[in-house]
Amino acid sequence: MAKNEEEVKNSVFGFGKSNDAFAKYFVGTSYLQPLAENAEAQAAVHNVSFEPGCRNNWHMHSVAQILVAVAGEGWYQAAGEPAKKMKPGDVVIVPPHTKHWHGATKDSWFAHLAIMVGKSQNDWFEPVSDEDYDQLN
């Protein structure tokens, strides 16, 4: 079993299903567990789990995004800034219109809550290159 796999798969927030709707924006496989959504409040909370080496493409949201690491080890990086390793309990607030990516470390599963308030439009960009990603691990 890979590092932190049991911790991620047995999270109190659930593991979810393969994130097929967004698979084209990820390297590797991610899993999505919706926790709370409210159309009137335009708010959503999801648990996103990443297999080792999985990360999403560079992207940005039109509203702020809050990431709360809940299991395993992962990365967050905003464009032009160094990557930050995330472990359970770490919180990142991504300002609106900030190009960024997040995902698991190369040898660990990772899960974070993704919290968004407001009607978000997402813009997806290029994948994080293997060369750049490998330098972090």
SELUMMAR-586042 format. One record per atom (N, C-alpha, C): x, y, z. Coordinates in steps of 0.05 Angstrom, whole numbers, padded with zeros to 5 digits, always signed. Last residue first. Layout:
<vomis>
XYZ;...
</vomis>
This chain:
<vomis>
+00201+00338-00114;+00200+00313-00098;+00227+00304-00092;+00208+00381-00146;+00196+00386-00119;+00199+00361-00101;+00225+00362-00194;+00244+00378-00178;+00234+00383-00150;+00180+00340-00216;+00200+00322-00205;+00221+00337-00188;+00153+00386-00235;+00142+00371-00213;+00163+00353-00200;+00186+00403-00277;+00182+00421-00254;+00172+00405-00230;+00183+00356-00309;+00208+00366-00300;+00205+00384-00276;+00128+00351-00321;+00141+00330-00305;+00168+00340-00294;+00093+00414-00314;+00111+00396-00329;+00123+00375-00310;+00026+00419-00304;+00052+00423-00291;+00071+00404-00304;-00012+00432-00365;-00004+00415-00342;+00022+00425-00329;-00042+00497-00380;-00025+00474-00385;-00020+00457-00360;-00108+00514-00354;-00084+00520-00371;-00068+00494-00374;-00174+00536-00344;-00154+00515-00343;-00132+00520-00363;-00215+00575-00305;-00199+00575-00330;-00177+00555-00326;-00280+00576-00278;-00253+00566-00278;-00240+00568-00305;-00322+00616-00241;-00315+00608-00268;-00286+00599-00267;-00365+00611-00186;-00338+00611-00197;-00338+00603-00226;-00403+00647-00146;-00406+00632-00171;-00379+00633-00186;-00387+00634-00077;-00391+00652-00100;-00393+00635-00125;-00338+00600-00044;-00363+00615-00040;-00365+00635-00063;-00307+00538-00033;-00311+00561-00051;-00338+00573-00045;-00259+00493-00012;-00282+00509-00004;-00283+00533-00022;-00235+00430-00011;-00236+00453-00028;-00262+00468-00022;-00195+00391+00031;-00221+00403+00026;-00218+00427+00008;-00150+00341+00006;-00155+00368+00017;-00185+00375+00013;-00103+00288+00007;-00131+00297+00006;-00133+00325+00018;-00057+00243-00022;-00062+00269-00010;-00092+00275-00013;-00005+00192-00022;-00032+00201-00027;-00036+00228-00013;+00063+00199-00042;+00043+00199-00021;+00015+00205-00032;+00105+00209-00077;+00104+00183-00063;+00083+00181-00041;+00100+00260-00099;+00105+00237-00117;+00100+00210-00103;+00044+00293-00068;+00072+00289-00073;+00076+00264-00089;-00017+00316-00102;-00002+00299-00084;+00028+00300-00089;-00035+00385-00115;-00036+00356-00118;-00018+00342-00099;-00048+00446-00151;-00045+00431-00126;-00047+00401-00132;-00035+00511-00179;-00040+00483-00182;-00037+00470-00154;-00053+00576-00207;-00042+00558-00187;-00047+00529-00195;-00067+00644-00215;-00059+00619-00229;-00045+00601-00210;-00119+00678-00187;-00091+00670-00182;-00085+00644-00196;-00171+00696-00186;-00155+00701-00210;-00125+00696-00205;-00176+00705-00115;-00188+00703-00141;-00168+00709-00163;-00126+00672-00073;-00142+00695-00081;-00154+00691-00109;-00129+00617-00034;-00121+00624-00061;-00138+00648-00069;-00105+00600+00026;-00126+00615+00014;-00116+00625-00013;-00090+00539+00057;-00081+00559+00037;-00106+00573+00027;-00071+00504+00115;-00092+00518+00101;-00079+00538+00082;-00055+00442+00147;-00046+00466+00132;-00069+00477+00116;-00078+00396+00166;-00080+00420+00182;-00071+00445+00168;-00033+00351+00135;-00058+00355+00149;-00058+00379+00168;+00010+00390+00091;+00005+00366+00108;-00021+00372+00124;+00041+00414+00033;+00018+00414+00051;+00015+00388+00065;+00094+00454+00011;+00085+00427+00018;+00062+00430+00037;+00092+00501-00040;+00090+00497-00011;+00080+00468-00006;+00134+00528-00091;+00114+00509-00082;+00115+00506-00052;+00147+00599-00099;+00156+00571-00095;+00133+00554-00085;+00113+00637-00151;+00120+00632-00123;+00131+00603-00120;+00094+00640-00203;+00115+00659-00195;+00124+00656-00166;+00030+00615-00187;+00049+00623-00208;+00068+00644-00197;+00028+00576-00128;+00017+00598-00143;+00038+00606-00163;+00020+00509-00107;+00038+00530-00118;+00023+00550-00134;+00021+00456-00062;+00006+00479-00073;+00026+00498-00084;+00024+00385-00051;+00036+00411-00059;+00015+00431-00067;+00018+00337+00003;+00014+00348-00024;+00029+00374-00028;+00004+00279+00040;+00023+00301+00035;+00019+00311+00006;-00050+00257+00084;-00027+00253+00066;-00010+00278+00063;-00107+00298+00096;-00093+00272+00098;-00070+00272+00077;-00124+00351+00093;-00136+00334+00113;-00123+00306+00116;-00115+00419+00079;-00103+00392+00077;-00114+00375+00100;-00157+00461+00051;-00150+00452+00078;-00140+00423+00075;-00163+00518+00011;-00154+00490+00011;-00146+00483+00040;-00208+00562-00016;-00194+00555+00009;-00188+00525+00007;-00210+00610-00067;-00213+00582-00060;-00197+00577-00035;-00246+00667-00093;-00226+00655-00075;-00232+00625-00071;-00267+00666-00162;-00271+00672-00134;-00249+00659-00118;-00251+00648-00211;-00259+00676-00209;-00266+00685-00181;-00191+00609-00212;-00219+00612-00206;-00226+00642-00205;-00143+00576-00254;-00151+00598-00236;-00181+00598-00234;-00088+00529-00264;-00115+00539-00268;-00120+00563-00250;-00047+00476-00284;-00048+00504-00276;-00077+00514-00282;-00077+00412-00270;-00064+00431-00287;-00064+00459-00274;-00067+00373-00210;-00083+00385-00230;-00066+00404-00247;-00034+00310-00198;-00036+00338-00194;-00054+00350-00216;-00007+00250-00172;-00030+00264-00185;-00029+00293-00178;+00032+00226-00141;+00040+00237-00166;+00017+00252-00181;-00015+00182-00110;+00013+00193-00111;+00020+00202-00139;-00082+00208-00119;-00063+00186-00117;-00035+00198-00118;-00121+00253-00082;-00102+00250-00104;-00085+00225-00099;-00186+00279-00067;-00164+00261-00060;-00147+00256-00086;-00225+00329-00040;-00211+00320-00065;-00187+00303-00056;-00286+00344-00016;-00261+00331-00008;-00249+00320-00034;-00318+00408-00021;-00312+00382-00032;-00287+00371-00019;-00368+00455-00014;-00345+00443+00000;-00342+00414-00011;-00396+00516-00037;-00391+00487-00040;-00366+00479-00025;-00445+00566-00050;-00423+00556-00034;-00421+00526-00038;-00489+00600-00061;-00468+00596-00080;-00442+00587-00066;-00534+00601-00031;-00510+00614-00020;-00487+00614-00039;-00567+00573-00067;-00574+00600-00059;-00550+00615-00047;-00540+00523-00072;-00542+00541-00095;-00549+00570-00087;-00495+00491-00035;-00519+00507-00032;-00521+00527-00054;-00464+00431-00014;-00468+00451-00035;-00494+00465-00030;-00417+00389+00016;-00440+00408+00020;-00440+00427-00004;-00386+00347-00005;-00393+00348+00023;-00417+00366+00029;-00366+00304-00057;-00381+00328-00049;-00390+00326-00020;-00308+00278-00070;-00329+00272-00051;-00343+00298-00044;-00268+00253-00122;-00283+00276-00112;-00306+00267-00094;-00201+00238-00139;-00227+00228-00130;-00242+00252-00117;-00154+00231-00193;-00164+00244-00169;-00192+00234-00164;-00098+00204-00226;-00126+00201-00219;-00132+00216-00192;-00054+00238-00273;-00060+00219-00253;-00090+00219-00246;-00062+00304-00283;-00043+00283-00289;-00047+00263-00266;-00123+00337-00303;-00106+00324-00283;-00085+00306-00295;-00161+00351-00338;-00146+00373-00326;-00126+00363-00304;-00190+00307-00352;-00172+00319-00373;-00155+00342-00362;-00222+00298-00307;-00198+00281-00312;-00179+00294-00332;-00270+00319-00292;-00247+00337-00294;-00221+00323-00300;-00304+00276-00291;-00313+00300-00305;-00290+00320-00309;-00279+00237-00259;-00279+00234-00288;-00286+00260-00302;-00256+00226-00206;-00264+00253-00215;-00263+00254-00246;-00281+00169-00174;-00262+00180-00193;-00273+00206-00205;-00314+00187-00112;-00311+00172-00137;-00291+00185-00155;-00298+00187-00041;-00310+00196-00066;-00305+00177-00089;-00283+00184+00013;-00263+00182-00008;-00273+00192-00035;-00296+00221+00075;-00303+00203+00053;-00282+00204+00031;-00281+00249+00119;-00296+00264+00098;-00304+00246+00074;-00251+00216+00149;-00277+00222+00160;-00294+00237+00139;-00214+00171+00106;-00219+00198+00117;-00247+00201+00128;-00194+00126+00082;-00212+00123+00106;-00217+00150+00120;-00160+00143+00042;-00184+00128+00035;-00204+00125+00058;-00119+00168+00072;-00135+00183+00053;-00162+00169+00047;-00099+00126+00103;-00107+00151+00116;-00126+00166+00098;-00084+00089+00063;-00105+00082+00082;-00116+00107+00096;-00041+00119+00039;-00065+00110+00024;-00089+00104+00042;+00007+00134+00061;-00017+00149+00068;-00042+00141+00053;+00044+00103+00010;+00045+00120+00034;+00019+00136+00037;+00011+00044-00017;+00027+00069-00019;+00025+00085+00007;+00017-00024+00000;+00000+00000+00000;+00018+00025+00000;
</vomis>
